[in-house]
């Protein structure tokens, strides 16, 4: 009877990966004393390989395709991913936060949903409700 029953199925989160263009706020590595006025949004090509946890970004899609050294990267296992703001024009601002670094990004709703889904199996938390602060 009970011994013959198979164990219950647990949901499996597949690491599908993602790639595409996002805007990244510059100044993530700079000293805290730098003026926020010097920060800007840079368009970068992001790659999260299927099965991987290392999010890399490149200045161009061709750099990624050629296997060039990324302009930057971030280990996302255990990261916190949260939606910061949804503007009236549909732009979604979101953050990927680890112990070492914070990446502040912005995209369309569709792109945000794609990246949130790709990061969910890796991150400690993915929150798609806008946060204050």
N, C-alpha and C positions, 0 to 999 in steps of 0.2 A: 504493500500500500504506500505509505509515506516514503519508504526507502526506494521505491521504484520511480518516484517522481523526479524529473530532472530539476536541477537548481533553477531558481527564478532568473530570468534574463535581466541583466543590468544594462543600462544604456551605455553605449560606447561612444565617446567623443572622438571623432576622427580628425586628425590634423591635416586638413585639406590644403593649407597654405593659401597664400594670396600674393598678388602682385599688381602694381598700378601706381598712378600718380596721386600724391597727396601734397598738401602744403604744410611745411614744417616751420615752426617759429625758430628763428636763429637765436643764438646766444645761450644754448643749453649747457655749454661747457665753460662759459665765461664767469668771471668773478661776480658775486652778488652785488658788488658796489657799482657795476656798470649801469649806466642810465638805461631805463627801459626804452627811451626814445631811439636808441641805437638798434633795437631789435626790429626784425622785419620778417615777413613770411616768404620763404623760398620754396619753389616747386621742386619736388624731388621724386624720383622713381623708387618705390619701396618694394622689397621682396621678402616674403616669409615662405621659405621652402616647405613643401608638403612633408610632414613628419618632423619638421625642425622647430626650433625655438628661438633662433637668432634672426631678428628683424634687421635687415640692412637697407641702407638707402644710398642712391647714386644720383649724380647730377643729371645723367641722361639714361634713357632706356638702353641705348647702345652700350654704355659702360657696363651695365648689368649683363647684357647678352654676351659681351666679350669676356666676361669673368674678371673685369678690372677690380682693383681694390675698392671697396665701398667708401663713400665719403664719411660714413658713420654706421654704427650698428648698436644693437641693444639686445641683451638676453632677456627674453620675455617670460621665461618660466617663473611663476610666482608673482608676476607683475599685477598691478592694479590698473584696470582700464576703466576710465569713467568719462561720461559725457559732461562737458563743462557748460555748453551753451548751444541753443539752436536759435539762430538769428531769423528775423522775419523773411529774409531772402532764401531761407532753406539751408544756409551754411551751418554745418555741424562742427563745433570745436570740441575736441576730445584730447585726453591726456593718457599716455602710457607711463606709469610710474614704477620704478624699481628702486632698490636701495641706492644704486649708483647714479641714477639719472632720471630725468623727466623729459619725455618728448611731448611737446604740445603740437597738435596737428589739427588741420581742418579739411573738410571735404563736403561733398553732397550727402544727403541722407542715404542714398543707395550705397555709396562708397563706405560710409560709416558702418552700415549694416554688414557689408562684406567683410570689413576688417574686424568688427566685433565678433562675428561668427568664426573667423579664422583664428582669432586670439583666445576665444573662450576655452578650448581644450588645454591651453597652456597657462593662462593667467590664473592667479588666485581668485580674482574677482573681475567681472565685467558688468558694469552698471550703465544702463542706457537711459536713466532718468537724469535730466540736467541737475547739476549740483551748484550750490552757491559757493562763492569764495574764490 
